[in-house]
Amino acid sequence: MDPTKQASGLVSGLARRMFHGDDTMTDEFLQEQLFESNPKDFAPLCAKIVPALAHIATEDLDMTKAEAYLAEQVAAGLSDVAGAAISKYWKKDRSKVHEQMIQKASWNNKLNSMAWRLDVLTKSRHIEELNNPAAIVELKVDKQFPTHTEVVRFEMDAKKLDEVVAQIEQIESKLSSIVA
């Protein structure tokens, strides 16, 4: 088998097992399918590809940093063909792998989207002019267990909205102090 196709197939199979939970991509299956003629090459190549893929994925490297990292790995003994196969895979599937990594690391509910509008109550049966603004908020929350999306709608007056905005500003300042 062509070494380029062999390395590309191995990278793809290992990535499917590592990131997408495909249990059919066992070492035996990959060796049988890709390294039938030279099975002794399988284990050493896997031993170099797996840590390289894991590092690139856990660090979520952009293509420039991934290329630099792979160049270091090639200098340290990874074959050029395997380095090129990893680079090609990462260029094509980076976003999918990133989403899978996030999904595996998330065990809580998460906010999917938020929509809002302002309503102004102008009249009532008992009062002629009110002019009371109210914020109507809709949150779509992805629930993990059981997996489904829940929609939460609520209304806030100006006072409650000010309180929520103040709390969000506190969260923002805490986050920026941690990140900075």
N, C-alpha and C positions, 0 to 999 in steps of 0.2 A: 504494500500500500504506500502511496505517496506520503512522505513525512509531513508535508504541510496539512494534508487532509487528516492524517493520523493525529497530529497535535491539536488541530482544530476540533476534531471529534472528541478527543480526550478532555480538552478545556470545557467544551460544551456539556459533556456528560458529567464531569465533576461539578460544574457550576449548577447544573440542574439538581444534583444531589445535595450540594451544600446550601444553596439559597432558596430553591423551590420545593425542597422536601420530596424529591422524586426518588423513592426507595428502589425503583427498578434499576437505577444506575449503580449497581454494585461493582466492586472491583473485578469480580469474576466476569460479569457481563461485559464491562468495558475492555478487559484484557482479551476476552474471546472475540469480540467484534473488531477491535482495532489492532491488536498485537498478536494475532494468530501465528504469524511467521517468526516473530522475535519476542516471545513473552518475557525474556529477561530484561528488556528495556522498559517494561511497564512500571515497575515499582520505583526505580530511581527517578523516572520522569514525574510520576505522581508526587513523589516526595519533594520535588521542587515547585511543581505547579500549585499544589494545594495551599502552601503558606503564602505564595505570591498572590493568588486569588483572594485569600482571606484578608490579607493586609490591604489590598486595593479596595475591597468592599467595606471593611470596617472603618477605614479612614475616608471612604467615599471620595477618592482622589479624582480630580478633574483630569482630562486627557493629558495635559502638559505634565502634571505631577506623576501620573501613571506611567507615562513614557520614560520619565527620568528614573522612576523607581525600577521599571523593567530593564532599563539600560544598566543599572547597578546590579540587578539580578543576573543579567547576561554576563556581565564582567565576573560575577561570582560563580558562574558555572551553569546557569540556565541556558539551554540551547537557543539560538537565534530564532529558530522555527517556533519553539514554544513561547518565547517572548512575543513574537508577532501574533501568534494565535490568541494569547491573552489580551493583547492590545486590541485586536479586531473584535473579540468578544466584548470587552469593556466598552468600546466605542458604540457598539450596537445595543447592548443590554444594560448599561449603567443605570438608567432610570428604573427599569424593572427590578433590578437587584436592590436598589436603594429602597423602593417601595416595600419589597419583601422584608428587608432588614427592619424597617420601621414597623411593619405589621407584626413581626415576630417579637419585637421589643415592647409593643403596646399591649397592655392587658386591661387597661381602663377604657371607659367610654371616651369618645372624642368628638369634638365639635366639628361637624361637617360643613355647615354654612350658617350664616346669620343674615336675616333681612329685617328691615325696620321701616317704619313710616311715622309721620307725625299727623295726628288728628287734632282738630280744634273744635271743641264743643261750643257752639255759638248760642244755642237756645235750649231751654228746658220748658216743661209745662208750667213750672212755677216761677221761673226767673227768665226775664226777657233777654238779657245779654250776659253771657258767661265768659267767653273767650278763654276757656281753660284748655291749654295744650296738653296732649298726652302722647307718649311714644308707645307705639304698638311694635313689639319685638317678636320675631319668630326664629327659633333656634332649631336646627336639625342636628340631632345627636346620634352618632353611630354607636349602638350598644354592642358589646362584645359577647355577652352571655345572656340569653341567646342572641345570635347575630341578627340584628334588624335596625332600622332607622326609626327613631322616635321624634315627633315634632312637638315642640313646646312653644306655646304662645302666651304672652302676658302683656299687660299694660302698665305703664309707669307715668306718674305725674311729674312735674318739673322738679319737685323736691327729691323724689326718689331717684330720678335720673341724675341729678347732681351728686347724690351719694354714690351711685354706681360708677360714675365717671371718676370720682375721687378715688374709689377703690381700684379701678383700672390703672389710674396714674400711679398708685402705690405699687401695684404689681409691676408696672413698667420700670419704675425706678429700682426696685429690687432686682429685676432681671438685668437691667443695664449695669448695676453695680457688680453682679456676679460675672457677667460676660466681659466687662471692661478690665 
